[in-house]
Structure formats: C-alpha cells, structure tokens
Amino acid sequence: MTSAAWRCTPGRIGPIFRSIIRRAFDLGALPDLTAEDLARLLKGISAHSTRIGLNQDLGSVAKIGGSQR
C-alpha cells in the first residue's frame, strides 16, 4: 500500500471513526450500546461533525489556556 493510501483527508475521517467505534462495539467495549444504537450513531458520524467537534474542543482549550496566563 502506498503512503497516499494512508493520507488522512476529510473524506477519510468519518470512515476511520466509524471503523474504530464498530471495532470497540464488536470487542464489547461499549456494553450499554445496542446494535440499533450503534447503527444510529454510525450514521451520524461525518467529517463535518468531527471537524466541528475538534474546533469546539480546541476553542475550549484556548479559553482555558488564555485564562491561566
């Protein structure tokens, strides 16, 4: 596999997150989640939602870091 195949692009973020969550479910790491819950959760994951969440987290860290100075 070439390095281009491993490049993290916006279109690969959602599938990567879905794969991690599906694997965790399959291994029993999410015992409170039903198969129906999993399906609904996986449908809601997108590159856009992960970027928004990341930006919100980074904004929170910046606010915390800024207040400590």
N, C-alpha and C positions, 0 to 999 in steps of 0.2 A: 504494500500500500504506500502511496506517495505521501509526502508531507502535505500536499494540497488536500488530500482526503481528510486530514485531521484538522484543517484550518477551522477555527471557530468563527462562523459567520452568523448573522442574525437568523438565518433560516435553519441553523443547526441547534440553536439554543433550546427551543421547545422540544424537539425530539430527544435531546440529551437529558433534559429534566424529566420528561415522561419515562424514559428508559430507567433512570435512577429510581424514580418513585415506583414504577412497576416491579423492579427488582427487589426493592425493600418490601413491598407487599408480598411478593412471592416467597420471600425468605421469612415472613412472619414478623417483620419489624413494625408493622402497623396493625396490631391486633384489633383495634377498635373500628377499623375501616372495613365496610362490607364491599363486595365486588361491585355493587351498584354505586356506592360512594366513590370507589376508585375510578370507575368509568366516567362519572360526572367530573371528578377532579381532573382527570387526564384531558378531557375535552376543553377544560377552561385554561389550560396552560398554553401560552403562546410567547413568542419572542417579545412581543409588545408588553405583555403583562410582567415578564421577568425584568425587562429594562425599566419599567415604571417602578417596580418594587426595589430594584437596585438603586435607582436615583433617589427614592424616598429614604432608603437606609443611609446612603451617602450624605444626604441632606441632614439627617438626624445626627450623624457622626460629626459633621462640620459644625452644627449648632453646639453640640456638647464640647467639642474641642475649642470652639471660639469662646465659650463661657468660662473656660478654665484659665484663660490667659490673663 
